[in-house]
Amino acid sequence: MSEAQANRFDYITAQPYRMLLEADFAEMQACLEARAWKAAMVLAGSLIEAVLVEHLEWLSPVTEALRIRKLMLQQVISECEDQHVITETTAKLCSAIKDYRNLIHPGKVMRDSVAAPDQSNALIVTALVGRIVLEVAASRKAKAGLTAEQLLRKIQRDSGSIAILPHLLRDIADKEKQRLMLDVLPKAYAESLIYDDFEWDAALPERISAAYRLAIKENPELAGVTTLQFYTLIRNGEATEIARHRTAFFRPTDLEHLDELKRPVVVDYLIGFLIEQGDSIPFGELAGVGPFLTVETLPKFLSPMLRYIRAAKVSTLAVRYVANELAKLPEDVKPSAREQITRLISMHKNRGNSKHAAELEELIEWIDIPF
């Protein structure tokens, strides 16, 4: 089944049900290609009923589900037409082909004189499936907005989609936004890193990451659940998955939205990651950790960073990073930072390292900058 065919059901948010419909649709297409007209028509009839019943259930209260599942196909068609889910023309076409589902019962075919399955009838019935899905999807979008999968599809197919993403996010329900952040985008990012197609989009991973961060900026209430997801990953996930999430989605500033009792786990993880990097520290991934350091965690962060910036080939970026984090320290942590750096200054002066002492004195000035 092509990507376009699979995506025709992406308005359905219940993944197991969507996968069943996608599988049946693919099988129907295979039957057409194999000229198995009867099988194709039976599957088409089944798909039409499944799509319409699913949408009626979506429209109705939970208490109505059992009643809807007991409806005859003609009743389902009528209710969908009455609620303007499908057009009058489509409803008439559905009514005309409803008997094709009986092709699976030879005796009933003989008694009711159902038209014999042939290529013409098979093409008509299977084409109707596509028409119904389009109409139901349009009806669903009008009432509920985009689904997480539909928004992802836009990001994947349109390199300029990030510019209009704030507008698209307004057209998606809160529940779908949360599903987008916790499930759909992380899975899509992992898949986008796999180079197995000559049409592979090298810019897609960055686009998905940008979409995630923009969604949090536009909907800060999501930051709580997304940061909790990263915390849970650190505790229970695999190294590759944690690293992928840290690189693409998490930023230390998100810790503001995490319970204070859980923050030390994430902070210790970030410090451990920092120490492991040696001379290749990705400062962008670690920017903003300063406000969440405590008197207990400060030495774990500051000691390796001070050693790093005293190296012979240290970059200006590294010094600026440490200075910025020192400036953002909590007020109750700043005295500890000042004391630790002052001890180092004294040590370097005693050893005659006036240059290093002067550099450290500049860092102390950053601690005193009010934020």
Backbone hydrogen bonds in HBPLUS format (Angstrom, degrees):
<---DONOR---> <-ACCEPTOR-->    atom                        ^
c    i                          cat <-CA-CA->   ^        H-A-AA   ^      H-
h    n   atom  resd res      DA  || num        DHA   H-A  angle D-A-AA Bond
n    s   type  num  typ     dist DA aas  dist angle  dist       angle   num
A0006-ALA N   A0002-SER O   3.03 MM   4  6.32 159.7  2.08 151.0 156.5     1
A0007-ASN N   A0003-GLU O   2.92 MM   4  6.06 153.1  1.99 149.8 157.4     2
A0008-ARG N   A0005-GLN O   3.31 MM   3  5.47 155.1  2.38 101.1 108.3     3
A0010-ASP N   A0007-ASN O   3.03 MM   3  5.09 167.6  2.04 115.3 115.7     4
A0012-ILE N   A0009-PHE O   3.08 MM   3  5.94 170.6  2.09 126.8 129.8     5
A0018-ARG N   A0014-ALA O   2.97 MM   4  6.16 163.7  2.00 158.8 164.1     6
A0019-MET N   A0015-GLN O   2.87 MM   4  6.03 159.2  1.91 157.4 162.2     7
A0020-LEU N   A0016-PRO O   3.12 MM   4  6.38 148.3  2.23 141.2 149.1     8
A0021-LEU N   A0017-TYR O   3.07 MM   4  6.41 160.4  2.11 152.7 157.2     9
A0022-GLU N   A0018-ARG O   2.92 MM   4  6.17 160.1  1.96 151.2 157.2    10
A0023-ALA N   A0019-MET O   2.94 MM   4  6.08 155.0  2.00 143.2 149.7    11
A0024-ASP N   A0020-LEU O   2.95 MM   4  6.22 160.4  1.99 150.2 155.3    12
A0025-PHE N   A0021-LEU O   2.85 MM   4  6.02 156.4  1.91 149.6 156.6    13
A0026-ALA N   A0022-GLU O   2.95 MM   4  6.13 157.7  2.00 145.4 151.3    14
A0027-GLU N   A0023-ALA O   2.96 MM   4  6.20 153.7  2.03 144.5 152.0    15
A0028-MET N   A0024-ASP O   2.87 MM   4  6.10 151.3  1.95 145.1 153.0    16
A0029-GLN N   A0025-PHE O   2.99 MM   4  6.30 156.3  2.05 148.8 154.6    17
A0030-ALA N   A0026-ALA O   2.96 MM   4  6.23 152.5  2.04 144.4 152.3    18
A0031-CYS N   A0027-GLU O   2.93 MM   4  6.20 150.4  2.02 146.5 154.2    19
A0032-LEU N   A0028-MET O   3.06 MM   4  6.40 151.1  2.14 145.5 153.0    20
A0033-GLU N   A0029-GLN O   3.05 MM   4  6.36 160.9  2.08 149.8 154.4    21
A0034-ALA N   A0030-ALA O   2.96 MM   4  6.19 140.4  2.12 140.9 152.1    22
A0036-ALA N   A0031-CYS O   2.79 MM   5  4.93 159.8  1.83 156.9 154.0    23
A0035-ARG N   A0032-LEU O   2.99 MM   3  4.95 157.6  2.04 103.3 109.8    24
A0040-ALA N   A0036-ALA O   3.03 MM   4  6.24 160.7  2.07 155.5 161.6    25
A0041-MET N   A0037-TRP O   2.96 MM   4  6.16 156.4  2.02 151.3 157.1    26
A0042-VAL N   A0038-LYS O   2.98 MM   4  6.24 159.2  2.02 154.6 160.1    27
A0043-LEU N   A0039-ALA O   3.04 MM   4  6.21 165.0  2.06 150.0 153.9    28
A0044-ALA N   A0040-ALA O   2.94 MM   4  6.10 149.8  2.03 140.7 149.7    29
A0045-GLY N   A0041-MET O   2.99 MM   4  6.21 163.0  2.01 149.3 152.6    30
A0046-SER N   A0042-VAL O   3.05 MM   4  6.29 156.6  2.11 146.0 152.6    31
A0047-LEU N   A0043-LEU O   2.85 MM   4  6.08 156.0  1.91 149.9 156.3    32
A0048-ILE N   A0044-ALA O   2.93 MM   4  6.16 162.0  1.96 154.3 158.7    33
A0049-GLU N   A0045-GLY O   3.17 MM   4  6.38 166.7  2.19 147.9 150.8    34
A0050-ALA N   A0046-SER O   2.95 MM   4  6.13 161.5  1.98 147.8 153.6    35
A0051-VAL N   A0047-LEU O   2.86 MM   4  5.99 165.6  1.88 157.4 160.2    36
A0052-LEU N   A0048-ILE O   3.12 MM   4  6.26 167.1  2.13 150.5 154.0    37
A0053-VAL N   A0049-GLU O   2.90 MM   4  5.98 166.0  1.92 154.5 158.9    38
A0054-GLU N   A0050-ALA O   2.97 MM   4  5.98 161.7  2.00 144.3 150.0    39
A0055-HIS N   A0051-VAL O   3.16 MM   4  6.35 155.1  2.22 141.9 148.1    40
A0056-LEU N   A0052-LEU O   2.99 MM   4  6.24 158.0  2.04 149.2 155.5    41
A0057-GLU N   A0053-VAL O   2.94 MM   4  6.19 159.1  1.98 154.0 159.4    42
A0058-TRP N   A0054-GLU O   2.98 MM   4  6.22 148.8  2.08 140.8 149.8    43
A0059-LEU N   A0055-HIS O   2.93 MM   4  6.19 147.5  2.03 147.2 155.6    44
A0060-SER N   A0056-LEU O   3.07 MM   4  6.15 135.1  2.28 141.3 152.7    45
A0064-GLU N   A0061-PRO O   2.92 MM   3  5.52 161.5  1.95 118.6 124.7    46
A0065-ALA N   A0062-VAL O   3.13 MM   3  5.48 164.4  2.16 113.9 118.8    47
A0068-ILE N   A0064-GLU O   3.02 MM   4  6.26 163.7  2.05 161.9 166.8    48
A0069-ARG N   A0065-ALA O   3.04 MM   4  6.27 158.0  2.09 153.3 159.1    49
A0070-LYS N   A0067-ARG O   3.17 MM   3  5.34 143.1  2.31 100.7 111.3    50
A0071-LEU N   A0068-ILE O   3.14 MM   3  5.35 161.8  2.18 108.0 113.7    51
A0075-GLN N   A0072-MET O   2.97 MM   3  5.27 121.8  2.32 104.9 119.7    52
A0076-VAL N   A0072-MET O   2.99 MM   4  6.36 152.7  2.07 152.9 161.6    53
A0077-ILE N   A0073-LEU O   2.86 MM   4  6.16 161.1  1.90 157.1 161.7    54
A0078-SER N   A0074-GLN O   2.98 MM   4  6.19 159.6  2.03 143.7 149.1    55
A0079-GLU N   A0075-GLN O   2.95 MM   4  6.16 161.8  1.98 149.1 153.5    56
A0080-CYS N   A0076-VAL O   3.00 MM   4  6.20 158.5  2.05 150.1 156.1    57
A0081-GLU N   A0077-ILE O   2.96 MM   4  6.21 152.4  2.04 148.3 156.1    58
A0082-ASP N   A0078-SER O   2.85 MM   4  6.06 162.2  1.88 151.6 156.7    59
A0083-GLN N   A0079-GLU O   3.01 MM   4  6.18 144.0  2.15 141.7 150.5    60
A0085-VAL N   A0080-CYS O   2.81 MM   5  5.08 160.9  1.85 167.1 162.2    61
A0084-HIS N   A0081-GLU O   2.99 MM   3  4.97 160.1  2.03 108.2 111.8    62
A0091-ALA N   A0087-THR O   2.94 MM   4  6.18 157.8  1.99 149.8 156.5    63
A0092-LYS N   A0088-GLU O   2.99 MM   4  6.27 153.8  2.06 148.5 154.7    64
A0093-LEU N   A0089-THR O   3.03 MM   4  6.35 155.9  2.09 148.2 154.9    65
A0094-CYS N   A0090-THR O   2.88 MM   4  6.14 156.0  1.93 151.5 158.3    66
A0095-SER N   A0091-ALA O   2.96 MM   4  6.22 157.1  2.02 146.8 152.9    67
A0096-ALA N   A0092-LYS O   2.98 MM   4  6.20 147.5  2.09 142.9 151.8    68
A0097-ILE N   A0093-LEU O   3.20 MM   4  6.46 136.5  2.40 142.0 152.0    69
A0097-ILE N   A0094-CYS O   3.20 MM   3  5.38 133.8  2.42  98.0 109.8    70
A0100-TYR N   A0097-ILE O   2.91 MM   3  5.53 157.3  1.96 119.6 126.9    71
A0101-ARG N   A0098-LYS O   3.40 MM   3  6.16 165.1  2.43 115.0 118.5    72
A0102-ASN N   A0099-ASP O   2.90 MM   3  5.53 155.8  1.96 116.1 123.6    73
A0103-LEU N   A0100-TYR O   3.09 MM   3  5.46 165.2  2.11 112.5 115.7    74
A0105-HIS N   A0102-ASN O   2.84 MM   3  5.43 164.9  1.86 120.1 125.4    75
A0108-LYS N   A0105-HIS O   3.06 MM   3  5.46 118.1  2.46 110.1 124.2    76
A0109-VAL N   A0105-HIS O   3.07 MM   4  6.36 152.3  2.15 154.4 163.1    77
A0110-MET N   A0106-PRO O   3.08 MM   4  6.40 155.5  2.15 151.3 156.3    78
A0111-ARG N   A0107-GLY O   3.04 MM   4  6.33 163.2  2.07 150.5 155.0    79
A0112-ASP N   A0108-LYS O   2.88 MM   4  5.87 164.1  1.90 150.9 155.0    80
A0113-SER N   A0109-VAL O   2.99 MM   4  5.62 113.8  2.44 134.5 146.3    81
A0114-VAL N   A0109-VAL O   3.27 MM   5  5.12 151.2  2.35 132.9 140.5    82
A0122-ALA N   A0118-ASP O   2.94 MM   4  6.05 160.8  1.98 155.8 162.2    83
A0123-LEU N   A0119-GLN O   2.93 MM   4  6.10 159.3  1.97 153.5 157.9    84
A0124-ILE N   A0120-SER O   3.11 MM   4  6.35 155.0  2.17 147.6 154.4    85
A0125-VAL N   A0121-ASN O   2.98 MM   4  6.18 172.0  1.99 156.1 157.7    86
A0126-THR N   A0122-ALA O   2.99 MM   4  6.06 166.4  2.01 149.6 154.0    87
A0127-ALA N   A0123-LEU O   3.03 MM   4  5.95 149.2  2.13 135.9 144.3    88
A0128-LEU N   A0124-ILE O   3.07 MM   4  6.29 142.7  2.21 141.6 151.5    89
A0129-VAL N   A0126-THR O   3.22 MM   3  5.26 131.2  2.48  94.1 106.2    90
A0131-ARG N   A0127-ALA O   3.18 MM   4  6.56 155.7  2.25 146.7 153.6    91
A0132-ILE N   A0128-LEU O   2.92 MM   4  6.12 165.5  1.95 155.6 158.3    92
A0133-VAL N   A0129-VAL O   2.98 MM   4  6.21 165.2  2.01 155.2 159.4    93
A0134-LEU N   A0130-GLY O   3.08 MM   4  6.26 157.9  2.13 146.3 151.8    94
A0135-GLU N   A0131-ARG O   3.08 MM   4  6.37 159.0  2.13 149.3 154.7    95
A0136-VAL N   A0132-ILE O   2.85 MM   4  6.06 165.0  1.88 158.5 162.7    96
A0137-ALA N   A0133-VAL O   2.85 MM   4  5.92 160.3  1.89 147.9 154.0    97
A0138-ALA N   A0134-LEU O   3.00 MM   4  6.16 154.9  2.06 143.5 150.0    98
A0139-SER N   A0135-GLU O   3.00 MM   4  6.22 155.9  2.06 144.4 151.0    99
A0140-ARG N   A0136-VAL O   2.85 MM   4  6.10 156.3  1.91 151.0 157.7   100
A0141-LYS N   A0137-ALA O   2.92 MM   4  6.12 162.1  1.96 149.0 153.7   101
A0142-ALA N   A0138-ALA O   3.02 MM   4  6.19 156.2  2.07 145.7 151.8   102
A0143-LYS N   A0139-SER O   3.29 MM   4  6.52 141.7  2.45 139.8 148.6   103
A0143-LYS N   A0140-ARG O   3.15 MM   3  5.32 128.9  2.43  98.5 111.4   104
A0144-ALA N   A0140-ARG O   2.77 MM   4  5.86 157.7  1.82 158.4 165.7   105
A0145-GLY N   A0141-LYS O   2.73 MM   4  4.39 146.2  1.84 125.5 129.6   106
A0146-LEU N   A0171-ASP O   2.66 MM  25  5.97 149.9  1.75 165.8 168.2   107
A0151-LEU N   A0147-THR O   3.06 MM   4  6.37 157.2  2.12 152.7 158.5   108
A0152-LEU N   A0148-ALA O   2.97 MM   4  6.19 156.4  2.03 145.7 152.6   109
A0153-ARG N   A0149-GLU O   2.92 MM   4  6.14 154.9  1.98 145.0 151.7   110
A0154-LYS N   A0150-GLN O   3.20 MM   4  6.49 149.5  2.30 140.8 147.5   111
A0155-ILE N   A0151-LEU O   3.12 MM   4  6.48 157.2  2.17 148.4 154.1   112
A0156-GLN N   A0152-LEU O   2.85 MM   4  6.14 155.4  1.91 156.1 163.6   113
A0157-ARG N   A0153-ARG O   2.97 MM   4  6.08 153.7  2.04 148.0 154.3   114
A0158-ASP N   A0154-LYS O   2.97 MM   4  5.73 142.9  2.11 148.5 155.2   115
A0161-SER N   A0158-ASP O   3.11 MM   3  5.26 162.1  2.14 116.0 116.0   116
A0164-ILE N   A0161-SER O   3.08 MM   3  5.55 138.3  2.26 109.6 119.9   117
A0165-LEU N   A0162-ILE O   3.24 MM   3  4.93 157.0  2.30  96.6 103.4   118
A0167-HIS N   A0164-ILE O   3.02 MM   3  5.52 127.5  2.30 112.3 125.0   119
A0168-LEU N   A0164-ILE O   3.16 MM   4  6.52 155.3  2.22 148.7 156.4   120
A0169-LEU N   A0165-LEU O   2.83 MM   4  6.03 155.9  1.89 162.1 168.1   121
A0170-ARG N   A0167-HIS O   3.23 MM   3  5.41 138.8  2.40  98.3 109.3   122
A0171-ASP N   A0168-LEU O   2.90 MM   3  5.26 152.9  1.98 108.5 117.6   123
A0176-GLU N   A0173-ALA O   3.01 MM   3  5.23 118.9  2.40 101.2 116.3   124
A0177-LYS N   A0173-ALA O   2.91 MM   4  6.27 150.7  2.00 153.4 162.9   125
A0178-GLN N   A0174-ASP O   3.06 MM   4  6.34 160.2  2.10 151.2 155.3   126
A0179-ARG N   A0175-LYS O   3.11 MM   4  6.36 153.4  2.18 139.8 147.2   127
A0180-LEU N   A0176-GLU O   2.79 MM   4  5.96 149.4  1.88 145.6 154.6   128
A0181-MET N   A0177-LYS O   3.03 MM   4  6.33 153.8  2.10 149.3 154.8   129
A0182-LEU N   A0178-GLN O   2.94 MM   4  6.06 165.0  1.97 153.3 157.5   130
A0183-ASP N   A0179-ARG O   2.98 MM   4  5.48 150.1  2.07 138.3 144.6   131
A0184-VAL N   A0179-ARG O   3.08 MM   5  6.39 163.6  2.11 149.4 153.9   132
A0185-LEU N   A0180-LEU O   2.86 MM   5  5.70 171.0  1.86 156.2 157.6   133
A0187-LYS N   A0183-ASP O   3.16 MM   4  6.18 162.5  2.19 149.2 154.3   134
A0188-ALA N   A0184-VAL O   3.00 MM   4  6.12 159.5  2.04 148.1 154.6   135
A0189-TYR N   A0185-LEU O   2.85 MM   4  5.99 154.0  1.92 154.4 160.9   136
A0190-ALA N   A0186-PRO O   3.14 MM   4  6.37 163.4  2.17 147.0 150.5   137
A0191-GLU N   A0187-LYS O   3.05 MM   4  6.31 160.3  2.09 150.3 155.6   138
A0192-SER N   A0188-ALA O   2.88 MM   4  6.02 143.1  2.02 142.2 152.7   139
A0193-LEU N   A0190-ALA O   3.34 MM   3  5.58 151.9  2.43 102.0 109.8   140
A0194-ILE N   A0191-GLU O   3.17 MM   3  5.59 163.3  2.20 112.1 117.3   141
A0200-TRP N   A0197-ASP O   3.03 MM   3  5.19 153.0  2.10 117.5 116.7   142
A0204-LEU N   A0201-ASP O   3.12 MM   3  5.44 159.9  2.16 111.1 117.4   143
A0207-ARG N   A0203-ALA O   3.09 MM   4  6.32 148.8  2.19 147.5 157.2   144
A0207-ARG N   A0204-LEU O   2.96 MM   3  4.91 115.7  2.39  96.1 112.9   145
A0208-ILE N   A0204-LEU O   2.89 MM   4  6.17 158.0  1.94 163.3 168.3   146
A0209-SER N   A0205-PRO O   3.00 MM   4  6.24 161.2  2.04 149.7 154.9   147
A0210-ALA N   A0206-GLU O   2.89 MM   4  6.08 158.7  1.94 145.2 151.2   148
A0211-ALA N   A0207-ARG O   2.91 MM   4  6.10 151.0  1.99 143.5 151.6   149
A0212-TYR N   A0208-ILE O   3.02 MM   4  6.27 154.3  2.09 147.3 153.6   150
A0213-ARG N   A0209-SER O   3.08 MM   4  6.41 165.9  2.10 154.8 157.2   151
A0214-LEU N   A0210-ALA O   2.92 MM   4  6.03 156.6  1.97 146.8 153.9   152
A0215-ALA N   A0211-ALA O   2.89 MM   4  6.02 150.2  1.98 144.0 152.0   153
A0216-ILE N   A0212-TYR O   3.15 MM   4  6.50 150.6  2.24 146.3 153.3   154
A0217-LYS N   A0213-ARG O   3.01 MM   4  6.28 154.0  2.08 144.4 152.0   155
A0218-GLU N   A0214-LEU O   2.89 MM   4  6.13 156.0  1.95 150.0 156.0   156
A0219-ASN N   A0215-ALA O   2.85 MM   4  5.86 134.3  2.06 136.1 149.0   157
A0222-LEU N   A0219-ASN O   2.88 MM   3  5.83 170.3  1.89 132.8 136.1   158
A0223-ALA N   A0220-PRO O   3.06 MM   3  5.40 151.8  2.14 108.9 116.9   159
A0226-THR N   A0222-LEU O   3.09 MM   4  6.32 162.9  2.12 159.0 164.4   160
A0227-THR N   A0223-ALA O   2.94 MM   4  5.83 158.5  1.98 142.8 148.4   161
A0228-LEU N   A0224-GLY O   3.10 MM   4  6.17 151.9  2.18 137.7 145.8   162
A0229-GLN N   A0225-VAL O   3.04 MM   4  6.19 141.0  2.19 134.2 144.1   163
A0230-PHE N   A0226-THR O   3.19 MM   4  6.58 149.3  2.29 141.0 147.8   164
A0231-TYR N   A0227-THR O   2.99 MM   4  6.31 159.3  2.04 150.3 155.9   165
A0232-THR N   A0228-LEU O   2.93 MM   4  6.15 157.4  1.98 146.9 152.8   166
A0233-LEU N   A0229-GLN O   2.90 MM   4  6.17 150.1  1.99 144.7 153.3   167
A0234-ILE N   A0230-PHE O   2.94 MM   4  6.23 159.2  1.98 152.5 157.1   168
A0235-ARG N   A0231-TYR O   3.15 MM   4  6.44 152.4  2.23 145.1 152.1   169
A0236-ASN N   A0232-THR O   2.87 MM   4  5.99 153.6  1.94 149.6 157.2   170
A0237-GLY N   A0233-LEU O   2.52 MM   4  4.39 150.3  1.60 132.8 138.8   171
A0242-ILE N   A0238-GLU O   2.95 MM   4  6.19 162.4  1.98 161.2 167.0   172
A0243-ALA N   A0239-ALA O   2.92 MM   4  6.07 167.3  1.93 153.2 156.6   173
A0244-ARG N   A0240-THR O   2.97 MM   4  6.11 156.5  2.02 145.2 152.0   174
A0245-HIS N   A0241-GLU O   3.03 MM   4  6.20 159.0  2.07 146.0 151.2   175
A0246-ARG N   A0242-ILE O   2.88 MM   4  6.10 159.1  1.93 152.4 158.7   176
A0247-THR N   A0243-ALA O   2.96 MM   4  6.08 163.0  1.99 149.4 153.6   177
A0248-ALA N   A0244-ARG O   3.01 MM   4  6.09 167.6  2.02 149.6 153.2   178
A0249-PHE N   A0245-HIS O   2.88 MM   4  5.36 157.1  1.93 139.9 147.5   179
A0250-PHE N   A0245-HIS O   3.07 MM   5  6.30 164.0  2.09 148.3 152.9   180
A0254-ASP N   A0251-ARG O   2.76 MM   3  5.62 163.3  1.79 131.4 137.0   181
A0255-LEU N   A0252-PRO O   2.98 MM   3  5.66 165.0  2.00 119.9 124.7   182
A0256-GLU N   A0253-THR O   3.38 MM   3  6.18 171.0  2.39 117.7 120.0   183
A0257-HIS N   A0254-ASP O   2.89 MM   3  5.79 162.6  1.92 128.0 131.9   184
A0258-LEU N   A0255-LEU O   3.02 MM   3  5.11 167.5  2.03 110.5 114.1   185
A0262-LYS N   A0259-ASP O   2.86 MM   3  5.39 145.5  1.98 114.9 125.4   186
A0263-ARG N   A0259-ASP O   3.18 MM   4  6.45 133.4  2.41 148.6 161.6   187
A0265-VAL N   A0262-LYS O   3.22 MM   3  5.87 137.6  2.41 117.3 126.5   188
A0266-VAL N   A0263-ARG O   2.98 MM   3  5.39 116.8  2.39 111.2 125.7   189
A0267-VAL N   A0263-ARG O   2.92 MM   4  6.14 169.1  1.93 163.4 167.1   190
A0268-ASP N   A0264-PRO O   2.88 MM   4  5.87 166.8  1.89 146.6 150.4   191
A0269-TYR N   A0265-VAL O   3.10 MM   4  6.24 149.3  2.20 136.7 145.4   192
A0270-LEU N   A0266-VAL O   2.93 MM   4  6.22 160.5  1.96 153.2 157.8   193
A0271-ILE N   A0267-VAL O   2.93 MM   4  6.21 158.6  1.97 153.8 159.7   194
A0272-GLY N   A0268-ASP O   2.91 MM   4  6.04 159.4  1.96 145.2 151.2   195
A0273-PHE N   A0269-TYR O   2.86 MM   4  6.12 154.3  1.93 149.7 157.2   196
A0274-LEU N   A0270-LEU O   2.89 MM   4  6.11 154.7  1.95 144.4 151.4   197
A0275-ILE N   A0271-ILE O   2.99 MM   4  6.28 161.1  2.03 154.0 157.4   198
A0276-GLU N   A0272-GLY O   3.14 MM   4  6.33 150.6  2.23 143.6 151.2   199
A0277-GLN N   A0274-LEU O   3.20 MM   3  5.49 146.7  2.32 104.6 113.7   200
A0280-SER N   A0277-GLN O   3.07 MM   3  5.34 165.7  2.09 126.0 129.6   201
A0283-PHE N   A0281-ILE O   3.09 MM   2  5.69 119.0  2.48 109.7  93.3   202
A0285-GLU N   A0282-PRO O   3.00 MM   3  5.72 139.0  2.18 119.7 128.8   203
A0286-LEU N   A0283-PHE O   3.04 MM   3  5.13 142.1  2.19 100.6 112.0   204
A0287-ALA N   A0283-PHE O   2.97 MM   4  5.97 117.2  2.37 150.7 164.9   205
A0292-PHE N   A0289-VAL O   3.00 MM   3  5.65 155.4  2.06 122.6 130.5   206
A0293-LEU N   A0290-GLY O   3.13 MM   3  5.47 173.4  2.13 120.4 121.1   207
A0298-LEU N   A0294-THR O   2.81 MM   4  5.71 144.1  1.94 155.0 162.0   208
A0301-PHE N   A0297-THR O   3.29 MM   4  6.63 145.1  2.42 150.4 160.1   209
A0301-PHE N   A0298-LEU O   2.98 MM   3  5.24 127.8  2.26 105.9 119.6   210
A0302-LEU N   A0298-LEU O   2.72 MM   4  5.83 175.9  1.72 172.3 172.1   211
A0303-SER N   A0299-PRO O   3.08 MM   4  5.52 160.4  2.12 132.8 139.1   212
A0305-MET N   A0301-PHE O   3.41 MM   4  6.47 153.7  2.49 143.1 150.6   213
A0306-LEU N   A0302-LEU O   2.84 MM   4  5.96 156.7  1.89 159.4 164.5   214
A0307-ARG N   A0303-SER O   3.12 MM   4  6.35 157.0  2.18 149.5 155.8   215
A0308-TYR N   A0304-PRO O   2.94 MM   4  6.07 149.1  2.04 138.1 147.1   216
A0309-ILE N   A0305-MET O   3.00 MM   4  6.25 161.8  2.03 150.5 153.4   217
A0310-ARG N   A0307-ARG O   3.33 MM   3  5.31 142.8  2.47  94.9 105.3   218
A0311-ALA N   A0308-TYR O   3.11 MM   3  5.50 162.5  2.14 111.2 116.0   219
A0314-VAL N   A0311-ALA O   3.44 MM   3  5.41 157.0  2.50 114.4 110.6   220
A0318-ALA N   A0315-SER O   3.17 MM   3  5.33 125.2  2.49  97.7 109.9   221
A0319-VAL N   A0315-SER O   3.38 MM   4  6.80 160.6  2.42 148.6 152.1   222
A0320-ARG N   A0316-THR O   2.94 MM   4  6.14 164.5  1.96 153.9 158.6   223
A0321-TYR N   A0317-LEU O   2.87 MM   4  6.04 148.6  1.97 142.5 151.5   224
A0322-VAL N   A0318-ALA O   3.07 MM   4  6.37 166.7  2.08 155.3 156.5   225
A0323-ALA N   A0319-VAL O   2.97 MM   4  6.17 163.8  2.00 151.6 156.6   226
A0324-ASN N   A0320-ARG O   2.93 MM   4  6.08 161.0  1.97 148.7 153.3   227
A0325-GLU N   A0321-TYR O   3.03 MM   4  6.30 159.1  2.08 152.5 158.1   228
A0326-LEU N   A0322-VAL O   2.95 MM   4  6.15 154.5  2.01 150.5 157.6   229
A0327-ALA N   A0323-ALA O   3.02 MM   4  6.24 153.1  2.09 147.5 154.6   230
A0328-LYS N   A0325-GLU O   3.23 MM   3  5.22 135.5  2.44  94.0 105.8   231
A0329-LEU N   A0326-LEU O   3.29 MM   3  5.35 168.3  2.30 106.6 109.6   232
A0333-VAL N   A0330-PRO O   2.93 MM   3  5.34 155.2  1.99 114.0 122.2   233
A0334-LYS N   A0330-PRO O   3.18 MM   4  6.45 138.8  2.36 153.1 165.0   234
A0336-SER N   A0333-VAL O   3.07 MM   3  5.53 123.8  2.40 111.1 124.4   235
A0337-ALA N   A0333-VAL O   3.22 MM   4  6.60 154.4  2.29 151.3 159.0   236
A0338-ARG N   A0334-LYS O   2.87 MM   4  6.10 165.6  1.89 160.7 164.6   237
A0339-GLU N   A0335-PRO O   2.91 MM   4  6.07 156.8  1.97 145.3 151.5   238
A0340-GLN N   A0336-SER O   2.98 MM   4  6.16 159.6  2.02 146.2 151.3   239
A0341-ILE N   A0337-ALA O   3.01 MM   4  6.21 164.9  2.03 154.4 157.9   240
A0342-THR N   A0338-ARG O   2.91 MM   4  5.97 154.6  1.97 145.0 152.9   241
A0343-ARG N   A0339-GLU O   3.08 MM   4  6.27 155.0  2.14 146.9 152.1   242
A0344-LEU N   A0340-GLN O   3.35 MM   4  6.64 153.2  2.43 138.1 144.7   243
A0345-ILE N   A0341-ILE O   2.90 MM   4  6.23 152.4  1.97 150.2 158.5   244
A0346-SER N   A0342-THR O   3.02 MM   4  6.31 163.0  2.05 153.2 156.3   245
A0347-MET N   A0343-ARG O   3.03 MM   4  6.28 155.3  2.09 144.8 151.8   246
A0348-HIS N   A0344-LEU O   2.93 MM   4  6.21 161.6  1.96 154.1 157.9   247
A0349-LYS N   A0345-ILE O   2.94 MM   4  6.17 157.8  1.99 152.2 158.8   248
A0350-ASN N   A0346-SER O   2.96 MM   4  6.13 157.5  2.01 147.5 153.5   249
A0351-ARG N   A0347-MET O   3.11 MM   4  6.36 136.1  2.31 137.9 149.5   250
A0351-ARG N   A0348-HIS O   3.16 MM   3  5.02 126.4  2.46  90.2 104.2   251
A0353-ASN N   A0348-HIS O   2.71 MM   5  4.85 149.0  1.80 155.8 150.5   252
A0352-GLY N   A0349-LYS O   3.08 MM   3  4.96 156.3  2.14  99.7 106.8   253
A0357-ALA N   A0353-ASN O   3.09 MM   4  6.33 159.7  2.13 152.2 158.6   254
A0358-ALA N   A0354-SER O   2.94 MM   4  6.10 154.3  2.01 145.1 151.0   255
A0359-GLU N   A0355-LYS O   3.07 MM   4  6.39 155.1  2.14 148.4 155.1   256
A0360-LEU N   A0356-HIS O   3.03 MM   4  6.28 155.9  2.08 149.4 155.4   257
A0361-GLU N   A0357-ALA O   2.98 MM   4  6.23 146.0  2.09 143.6 153.3   258
A0362-GLU N   A0358-ALA O   3.15 MM   4  6.46 143.9  2.28 143.0 151.5   259
A0363-LEU N   A0359-GLU O   3.31 MM   4  6.70 143.2  2.45 136.9 146.2   260
A0363-LEU N   A0360-LEU O   3.09 MM   3  5.04 120.8  2.46  92.0 106.8   261
A0364-ILE N   A0360-LEU O   3.13 MM   4  6.53 148.6  2.24 145.9 153.8   262
A0365-GLU N   A0361-GLU O   3.33 MM   4  6.66 145.5  2.46 139.0 146.9   263
A0366-TRP N   A0363-LEU O   2.95 MM   3  5.19 129.1  2.22 100.9 114.4   264
A0367-ILE N   A0363-LEU O   3.34 MM   4  6.82 142.4  2.49 143.6 153.4   265
A0367-ILE N   A0364-ILE O   3.06 MM   3  5.17 125.4  2.37  97.7 111.7   266
A0368-ASP N   A0365-GLU O   3.24 MM   3  5.42 131.8  2.49  97.3 108.9   267
A0369-ILE N   A0366-TRP O   3.13 MM   3  5.25 161.5  2.17 105.3 111.1   268
